[in-house]
Amino acid sequence: MSFLTDPEFWARWVGIVLIDLALAGDNAVVIALACMRLPPRQRLWGMILGAGVAVLLRVLFTLVVAEAMTYQFLKLVGGALLFWVATKLVTEDADGEGDIEAADNLWRAVRIVAIADIVMSLDNVIAIAAAADIAAAKVDIAHAAAIKATLIIFGLATSVPLIIAGSAILMALLERFRVLVWAGGALLGWVAGDIMATDPAVVGWLGEAAAHHLHTWAGRAGAVIVVGLGMLLVRRHRPFHLDETMAAIGLAVWIAGDILIEATIPENAVLKIWLARGVIAVVLTIGYALSRSRRQVGAEEA
């Protein structure tokens, strides 16, 4: 268990939690709709039991998928599916979606939450299994299986109180700051590109050296594909909002910063790398806040 003191492990754990949160918007909606007709004293239990059962099932499914993705071509299939999920995520407001039936009693609410989460959580399963697979190899290849299982169980278990306590807050943030959904989609595209580039079949076709070089750029290309394709699909339904524009600019800045970090900071200096990425994230957040502020001032003046 020495990997628990490794900063890389905790950084990867944060990444898995962020992926789960980026995809938890629809799960929060299910919990709210399924429990809203319950008596006030049963609502908390409906949320706790529904989220708990759903996450337990997701842990089991994710462990199976994580092991299965060690076989040839499955990473390619999983990555392609993840591209589809990420694109769907960033374009979900382009057209409407159906409602989910609300529950009249506690156990019916739990069943609705659990069943709906199973149906919708394949995106979470693929994303988290892919992220854990990559993370385990980077933390300690000799104990990759134990690290992968720990990341999956710990990361998903952490989401239980977050879903219960923060579903309403998360939905409000996603609705108000749509750029967060685009950031989540870009992150999923990054993971999809990473995992597809590490498929044993790709390594066999290209060779170790070429596959390693491809892996360096695959994540960046995946994020660009998701954001670019998502913007094309959104544009077919409506004009771009500020969030789409800022997402494209933010992704360009992030990739440029990532390339600069790779060129100037040694790969083994994990803490410095993540600190540098943190600085970029802060700069992007400040830029987004200033852009929103100027837009609001302009709208008031108009």
C-alpha positions as CSV (number, residue, x, y, z in Angstrom):
1,M,0.0,0.0,0.0
2,S,3.0,2.3,-0.4
3,F,1.3,3.9,-3.4
4,L,-1.0,5.7,-1.0
5,T,1.8,8.1,-0.2
6,D,2.5,8.8,-3.9
7,P,1.2,12.3,-5.1
8,E,0.6,10.8,-8.5
9,F,-2.0,8.3,-7.0
10,W,-3.9,11.1,-5.3
11,A,-3.8,13.3,-8.4
12,R,-5.2,10.4,-10.4
13,W,-7.9,9.8,-7.8
14,V,-8.9,13.5,-8.1
15,G,-9.2,12.9,-11.9
16,I,-11.5,9.9,-11.4
17,V,-13.7,11.9,-9.0
18,L,-13.9,14.8,-11.5
19,I,-14.8,12.4,-14.3
20,D,-17.6,10.9,-12.1
21,L,-18.8,14.4,-11.2
22,A,-18.7,15.6,-14.8
23,L,-21.1,12.7,-15.6
24,A,-23.2,13.0,-12.5
25,G,-25.6,15.6,-13.8
26,D,-28.1,13.2,-15.2
27,N,-27.8,11.0,-12.1
28,A,-28.6,14.0,-9.9
29,V,-31.7,14.7,-12.0
30,V,-32.9,11.0,-11.6
31,I,-32.5,11.2,-7.8
32,A,-34.4,14.5,-7.6
33,L,-37.2,13.4,-9.9
34,A,-37.6,10.0,-8.3
35,C,-37.7,11.3,-4.8
36,M,-39.6,14.6,-5.1
37,R,-43.0,13.0,-4.5
38,L,-41.9,11.2,-1.4
39,P,-42.9,12.5,2.1
40,P,-40.2,15.0,3.4
41,R,-39.0,12.5,6.0
42,Q,-38.4,9.8,3.3
43,R,-36.6,12.0,0.8
44,L,-33.1,11.7,2.4
45,W,-33.4,7.9,2.7
46,G,-34.5,7.7,-0.9
47,M,-31.4,9.7,-1.9
48,I,-29.0,7.7,0.3
49,L,-30.3,4.2,-0.6
50,G,-30.8,5.0,-4.3
51,A,-27.3,6.5,-4.7
52,G,-25.7,3.8,-2.5
53,V,-27.2,0.9,-4.5
54,A,-26.4,2.6,-7.8
55,V,-22.7,3.2,-6.8
56,L,-22.3,-0.3,-5.5
57,L,-23.4,-1.8,-8.8
58,R,-21.2,0.7,-10.7
59,V,-18.2,-0.4,-8.7
60,L,-18.8,-4.0,-9.6
61,F,-19.4,-3.2,-13.3
62,T,-16.3,-0.9,-13.4
63,L,-14.0,-3.6,-11.9
64,V,-15.2,-6.1,-14.6
65,V,-14.8,-3.6,-17.4
66,A,-11.3,-2.5,-16.1
67,E,-10.1,-6.1,-16.3
68,A,-11.8,-6.8,-19.6
69,M,-10.1,-3.7,-21.2
70,T,-6.7,-5.5,-21.0
71,Y,-7.7,-7.5,-24.1
72,Q,-7.0,-6.5,-27.7
73,F,-9.5,-4.2,-29.4
74,L,-11.7,-3.6,-26.3
75,K,-9.8,-0.4,-25.5
76,L,-10.5,0.8,-29.1
77,V,-14.2,-0.1,-28.7
78,G,-14.4,1.5,-25.2
79,G,-12.6,4.6,-26.4
80,A,-14.9,5.0,-29.4
81,L,-17.9,4.6,-27.1
82,L,-16.4,7.2,-24.7
83,F,-16.1,9.6,-27.6
84,W,-19.8,9.1,-28.3
85,V,-20.7,9.6,-24.7
86,A,-18.5,12.8,-24.4
87,T,-20.1,14.3,-27.5
88,K,-23.6,13.5,-26.3
89,L,-22.7,15.1,-22.9
90,V,-21.6,18.4,-24.4
91,T,-24.6,18.6,-26.9
92,E,-27.3,17.4,-24.6
93,D,-29.0,20.9,-24.4
94,A,-29.2,21.1,-28.2
95,D,-32.5,19.3,-28.1
96,G,-34.9,18.0,-25.4
97,E,-34.9,14.7,-23.6
98,G,-37.7,12.7,-22.1
99,D,-38.8,12.9,-18.4
100,I,-38.2,10.2,-15.8
101,E,-41.2,9.0,-13.8
102,A,-41.4,10.2,-10.2
103,A,-41.9,7.7,-7.4
104,D,-44.7,7.5,-4.9
105,N,-43.0,5.5,-2.2
106,L,-39.5,5.0,-0.9
107,W,-38.6,1.6,-2.4
108,R,-40.0,2.5,-5.7
109,A,-37.8,5.6,-5.7
110,V,-34.8,3.4,-4.8
111,R,-35.5,1.0,-7.7
112,I,-36.0,3.9,-10.1
113,V,-32.7,5.5,-9.1
114,A,-30.8,2.2,-9.2
115,I,-32.2,1.0,-12.6
116,A,-31.8,4.4,-14.2
117,D,-28.3,4.7,-12.9
118,I,-27.3,1.3,-14.3
119,V,-28.7,2.3,-17.7
120,M,-26.9,5.7,-17.8
121,S,-23.7,4.7,-16.0
122,L,-22.0,2.9,-18.8
123,D,-20.3,6.2,-19.7
124,N,-19.1,6.5,-16.1
125,V,-17.9,2.8,-16.1
126,I,-15.9,3.2,-19.4
127,A,-14.5,6.6,-18.4
128,I,-13.4,5.5,-14.9
129,A,-12.1,2.1,-16.0
130,A,-10.1,3.8,-18.7
131,A,-8.7,6.5,-16.3
132,A,-7.9,3.9,-13.6
133,D,-6.1,1.7,-16.2
134,I,-3.9,4.6,-17.3
135,A,-3.3,5.8,-13.8
136,A,-2.4,2.5,-12.3
137,A,0.3,2.0,-15.0
138,K,1.8,5.5,-14.3
139,V,1.8,5.1,-10.5
140,D,3.4,1.7,-10.1
141,I,3.2,-0.8,-13.0
142,A,4.3,-3.7,-10.7
143,H,1.2,-3.3,-8.5
144,A,-1.1,-2.0,-11.3
145,A,-4.0,-4.4,-10.5
146,A,-4.2,-3.4,-6.8
147,I,-3.9,0.3,-7.6
148,K,-6.6,0.1,-10.3
149,A,-9.0,-1.6,-7.9
150,T,-8.3,0.9,-5.1
151,L,-8.8,3.9,-7.5
152,I,-12.1,2.5,-8.8
153,I,-13.5,1.6,-5.4
154,F,-12.2,4.7,-3.6
155,G,-13.1,7.0,-6.4
156,L,-16.7,5.8,-6.8
157,A,-17.3,5.4,-3.0
158,T,-16.3,9.1,-2.7
159,S,-19.1,10.0,-5.1
160,V,-21.8,8.7,-2.7
161,P,-21.8,11.6,-0.2
162,L,-21.0,14.0,-3.1
163,I,-24.1,12.8,-5.0
164,I,-26.3,12.9,-1.9
165,A,-25.1,16.3,-0.6
166,G,-24.4,18.0,-3.9
167,S,-26.8,16.9,-6.6
168,A,-28.8,20.1,-6.5
169,I,-25.7,22.3,-6.3
170,L,-24.1,20.4,-9.2
171,M,-27.2,20.8,-11.4
172,A,-27.3,24.5,-10.6
173,L,-23.6,24.9,-11.6
174,L,-24.0,22.9,-14.8
175,E,-27.0,25.0,-15.8
176,R,-25.4,28.3,-14.9
177,F,-21.8,27.5,-16.1
178,R,-22.3,25.4,-19.2
179,V,-18.5,25.6,-19.8
180,L,-18.1,23.0,-17.0
181,V,-19.9,20.4,-19.1
182,W,-17.6,21.2,-22.1
183,A,-14.6,20.8,-19.8
184,G,-15.9,17.4,-18.7
185,G,-16.5,16.4,-22.3
186,A,-13.0,17.5,-23.2
187,L,-11.6,15.5,-20.3
188,L,-13.5,12.4,-21.5
189,G,-12.2,12.9,-25.0
190,W,-8.7,13.1,-23.5
191,V,-9.1,9.9,-21.7
192,A,-10.7,8.2,-24.8
193,G,-7.7,9.2,-26.9
194,D,-5.3,8.0,-24.2
195,I,-6.9,4.6,-23.8
196,M,-7.3,3.9,-27.5
197,A,-3.6,4.7,-28.1
198,T,-2.7,2.1,-25.4
199,D,-4.7,-0.8,-26.9
200,P,-2.5,-3.9,-27.4
201,A,-3.6,-4.1,-31.0
202,V,-2.4,-0.5,-31.7
203,V,1.0,-1.2,-30.0
204,G,1.3,-4.4,-32.1
205,W,0.5,-2.5,-35.3
206,L,2.8,0.5,-34.7
207,G,5.5,-0.9,-32.4
208,E,6.5,0.4,-29.0
209,A,8.3,3.5,-30.1
210,A,5.6,4.8,-32.5
211,A,2.8,3.9,-30.0
212,H,4.5,5.9,-27.3
213,H,4.8,8.9,-29.5
214,L,1.1,8.5,-30.5
215,H,0.1,8.3,-26.9
216,T,1.7,11.6,-26.2
217,W,-0.7,13.4,-28.6
218,A,-3.7,11.0,-28.5
219,G,-5.3,12.6,-25.4
220,R,-5.0,16.1,-26.8
221,A,-6.4,15.0,-30.1
222,G,-9.3,13.3,-28.3
223,A,-10.2,16.5,-26.4
224,V,-10.1,18.5,-29.7
225,I,-12.3,15.9,-31.5
226,V,-15.0,16.0,-28.8
227,V,-15.1,19.8,-28.5
228,G,-14.9,20.3,-32.2
229,L,-17.5,17.8,-33.1
230,G,-19.7,19.0,-30.2
231,M,-19.6,22.6,-31.5
232,L,-20.5,21.5,-35.0
233,L,-23.5,19.6,-33.7
234,V,-24.6,22.4,-31.5
235,R,-24.3,24.9,-34.3
236,R,-26.9,23.0,-36.3
237,H,-29.5,23.7,-33.6
238,R,-28.6,27.2,-32.3
239,P,-25.9,29.9,-32.3
240,F,-22.9,29.5,-30.1
241,H,-23.2,30.8,-26.5
242,L,-20.3,32.3,-24.5
243,D,-19.6,28.9,-23.0
244,E,-18.9,27.2,-26.3
245,T,-16.5,30.0,-27.3
246,M,-14.8,30.0,-23.9
247,A,-14.5,26.2,-24.0
248,A,-12.7,26.3,-27.4
249,I,-10.4,29.0,-26.2
250,G,-9.8,27.3,-22.9
251,L,-9.0,24.0,-24.6
252,A,-6.5,25.7,-26.9
253,V,-4.8,27.4,-23.9
254,W,-4.8,24.1,-21.9
255,I,-3.2,22.1,-24.7
256,A,-0.6,24.9,-25.3
257,G,0.2,24.9,-21.6
258,D,0.4,21.1,-21.5
259,I,2.9,21.1,-24.4
260,L,5.0,23.8,-22.6
261,I,4.9,21.8,-19.4
262,E,6.0,18.6,-21.2
263,A,8.9,20.5,-22.8
264,T,10.2,22.3,-19.6
265,I,9.4,20.1,-16.6
266,P,10.9,16.6,-16.2
267,E,8.3,13.7,-16.4
268,N,9.3,12.5,-12.9
269,A,8.6,15.9,-11.3
270,V,4.9,15.0,-10.7
271,L,4.2,17.7,-8.1
272,K,5.6,20.5,-10.3
273,I,3.6,19.3,-13.3
274,W,0.3,19.3,-11.4
275,L,1.1,22.7,-9.8
276,A,1.7,24.1,-13.2
277,R,-1.5,22.6,-14.5
278,G,-3.2,24.1,-11.4
279,V,-1.9,27.6,-12.4
280,I,-3.3,27.2,-15.9
281,A,-6.7,26.1,-14.4
282,V,-6.7,29.3,-12.2
283,V,-5.9,31.5,-15.2
284,L,-8.7,29.9,-17.2
285,T,-11.1,30.4,-14.4
286,I,-10.3,34.0,-14.0
287,G,-10.5,34.6,-17.7
288,Y,-13.9,32.9,-17.8
289,A,-15.2,35.0,-14.9
290,L,-14.0,38.2,-16.5
291,S,-15.7,37.3,-19.8
292,R,-19.0,36.6,-18.1
293,S,-18.7,39.9,-16.1
294,R,-18.1,41.9,-19.3
295,R,-21.0,40.2,-21.1
296,Q,-23.3,41.0,-18.2
297,V,-22.2,44.7,-18.2
298,G,-22.7,44.9,-21.9
299,A,-26.2,43.4,-21.7
300,E,-27.1,45.8,-19.0
301,E,-25.9,48.8,-21.0
302,A,-27.8,47.6,-24.1
